[in-house]
Amino acid sequence: MELFIWSEECSVGIPELDAQHRQLLEVLAELVKSTKSGESAAFAPIALERLEKYGTRHLLREEMVLRIRGYPHYLEHKAEHEVYRQKFVALQSNLARRDLAIRVVNFLGEWWKSHIMISDQEYARYFRGRPPAP
């Protein structure tokens, strides 16, 4: 399992959102550590609770920022957030699964690579006045 490390290329240029993205990385790192130490069964439900708080707070805040600032791809971005919410509900319904932590790690890793490092960077470039990547 790959560890994701915060760097400036992860930044969206909005301190509050960057701090929340760092929180996601912290949960991901703790989950990876718990799977390696054999403590994932105990930690996975705690991680899901933290991710629920993250999702509720962060996704709504990010959507508000994008809407207020007039991001032209707001609806598409919000639709990606809905995918996160739906996947999260599916993960919560599987609390008894022994591989829950690995499923959460896989989901978060893919979310980091596809949403935060691609979609979120699109709005960051837009707000910085740069054209979106091809």
C-alpha positions in Angstrom: 0.0 0.0 0.0 1.3 3.3 -1.1 1.6 6.2 1.4 0.5 9.6 0.3 2.5 12.5 1.5 1.5 16.1 1.4 3.4 18.4 -0.8 2.8 21.8 -2.3 1.5 20.2 -5.5 -1.4 18.9 -3.4 -2.4 22.5 -2.4 -5.5 24.0 -3.9 -4.5 27.4 -2.6 -7.3 27.7 0.0 -5.8 27.1 3.5 -9.0 25.7 5.0 -9.5 23.2 2.3 -5.8 22.3 2.3 -5.9 21.6 6.0 -8.9 19.4 5.5 -7.1 17.5 2.7 -4.2 17.0 5.1 -6.7 15.5 7.6 -7.8 13.0 5.0 -4.1 12.0 4.5 -3.7 11.5 8.2 -6.6 9.1 8.4 -5.3 7.3 5.3 -1.8 7.0 6.9 -3.4 5.7 10.1 -5.4 3.1 8.2 -2.4 1.9 6.3 -0.4 1.6 9.6 -3.3 -0.3 11.2 -3.4 -2.8 8.4 0.3 -3.5 8.7 0.1 -3.9 12.5 -3.0 -6.1 12.4 -5.1 -3.6 14.3 -7.3 -2.7 11.3 -10.4 -4.4 12.7 -10.4 -2.1 15.7 -9.4 1.1 13.8 -11.6 0.8 10.7 -14.9 1.9 12.4 -13.1 4.8 14.1 -11.6 5.8 10.7 -15.1 5.7 9.1 -16.5 7.9 11.8 -13.7 10.4 11.2 -14.3 10.2 7.5 -18.0 10.9 8.0 -17.1 14.1 9.8 -14.5 14.9 7.1 -17.0 14.3 4.3 -19.8 16.2 5.9 -17.7 19.3 6.7 -15.2 19.3 3.8 -17.3 18.4 0.9 -20.1 20.9 1.8 -17.5 23.6 2.4 -15.7 23.0 -0.9 -19.0 23.0 -2.7 -19.9 26.3 -1.1 -16.5 27.8 -2.1 -16.9 26.6 -5.7 -20.4 27.9 -6.0 -19.7 31.3 -4.5 -16.6 31.8 -6.6 -18.5 30.8 -9.8 -16.5 27.7 -10.7 -17.9 26.8 -14.2 -17.6 23.0 -13.5 -19.3 23.2 -10.1 -22.1 20.7 -11.0 -19.6 18.1 -12.3 -17.4 18.5 -9.2 -20.4 18.2 -6.9 -21.4 15.0 -8.7 -18.0 13.5 -7.9 -18.7 14.4 -4.2 -21.9 12.4 -4.5 -19.9 9.4 -5.6 -17.8 9.8 -2.4 -20.9 10.0 -0.3 -22.5 6.9 -1.9 -19.3 4.9 -1.5 -19.0 6.0 2.1 -22.5 4.8 2.8 -21.7 1.4 1.2 -18.5 1.1 3.3 -20.4 1.9 6.5 -22.9 -0.9 5.7 -20.0 -3.3 5.8 -18.6 -2.7 9.3 -18.4 -6.4 10.0 -16.1 -7.2 7.1 -12.6 -8.3 8.0 -11.2 -6.5 5.0 -13.0 -3.2 5.7 -9.8 -1.2 6.4 -8.2 -2.4 3.1 -11.4 -1.5 1.2 -11.3 2.0 2.9 -7.6 2.4 2.1 -8.2 1.5 -1.5 -11.1 3.8 -1.8 -9.3 6.8 -0.2 -6.1 6.1 -2.2 -8.1 6.2 -5.5 -10.0 9.3 -4.2 -6.8 11.1 -3.5 -5.3 10.3 -6.9 -8.4 10.9 -9.0 -10.4 13.6 -7.2 -8.0 15.7 -5.1 -5.0 15.5 -7.4 -7.0 15.9 -10.6 -10.4 17.5 -10.1 -9.5 19.7 -7.1 -6.4 20.8 -9.0 -8.6 21.9 -11.9 -10.5 24.4 -9.7 -7.2 25.5 -8.1 -5.8 26.3 -11.5 -9.0 28.1 -12.5 -8.9 30.2 -9.4 -5.2 31.0 -10.0 -6.1 32.2 -13.5 -4.4 29.3 -15.3 -6.1 27.3 -18.0 -7.1 23.8 -17.1 -4.9 20.9 -17.9 -5.6 19.0 -21.2 
